[in-house]
Every structure is written in structure tokens, then in C-alpha cells.
């Protein structure tokens, strides 16, 4: 575990963990591995949210591709029921402490509002074996995020956030909301891909006439 970081107790809110890391000015950079260590056994659900939420906000082009790799690894682990782990090439990715603090400043208010609504209920939807199904859906959404598909960011990211928080807090209602958003996201992305393919098939014969 990195110096100055401690494993978060299960009852500690995710927003509090993120704010504590953001306030740790003794470190020049915060790595993904540092987040993994700080969040402990709750890391999969928590990090799914952390990496998905920036895609809901206006971000520079290519952000979804950078954040997508950890999402794919984490979603696969949730699907198979593995302990949270990331390969070194992903875990060593880092950002300046000031940049991380700025990101947390944007995320934390939204997360704190969500945390006031989250509570354990219908927990069967947020536990195994349903958790494996949620992981598979998160994996599909993470792959969609990585692909350069128009309108392929916001809805999949929102669905991932809902599913991640539902699993994290054992709130089946949020899992259901996330599943509903996931269906809408896949439908929108499929419609966009279908329209692009249809347009390409229409234009190609004219180009090569």
C-alpha cells in the first residue's frame, strides 16, 4: 500500500474517501493503484463509478478511451466474481494531485447527493448471482464507451454509474434504474450504428461509380 494511504472501512462513504485522497497534498501524483488500495474490497463498485462518471461531464476528446481500459478490467472482475485487481500498466497510470483534486471537486457533490438516496434494499438484485449479470452488462457498456461511437458516451456512463453505486451500497432499486438506462443506452447506440452503416452502404456505390 502506498505511504499515507489507508484502507477505507466498509462504512466510509466513497465521497469521503475521495475527498481525503484529494486533500493529501503530501503526494505529487495519485495513481489508479492508490485508489485501489484506499478503497479495499469496495474497489470494484467504487472505481467503476469513478471512471464512468467523467464521461457524463464535458471532457476532452479521447477521455472515454483512456478511462475505458480500467472500466473493462473492473467490469470483467465483477462479472466473474474476482477480487479487485488491475495490471501494473493500468495501476501505475496517475495524474497530478492538483488535477485529481479538481476532478474530485467536480464528482463529489453529485456523489454526495446520490449517497443520501442510496440505502440497502432489494439487495438480492445487488448480490451474487445477480452481481455477475450486472458485471456482464457493465462490461458491455465499458466496451461501448471505448469505441468511437457518436452519442456512445453519456447514456452508457450514466448506466454504469447507477449499476456501480447500486452494487456498492447493495441498493437493488439503483441496480434496476441502471439496467433501465443500460437498455436505453444500447438501443441508442444500436440506432446510431445502424444509421451509420446504412448511410455508408448508400454512399459507397456512388463514390465508386
FENBELUR-V984336 format. One record per helix or strand. SS is the DSSP state (alpha for helix, beta for strand). FROM is the first residue (numbers start at 1). TO is the last residue. If there is no record, write none. Layout:
ss=<SS;SS>
from=<FROM;FROM>
to=<TO;TO>
//
This chain:
ss=<alpha;beta;alpha;alpha;alpha;beta;alpha;beta;alpha;alpha;alpha;beta;alpha>
from=<14;29;32;63;88;94;97;121;123;130;154;171;172>
to=<22;31;53;80;91;96;117;121;126;146;168;171;207>
//
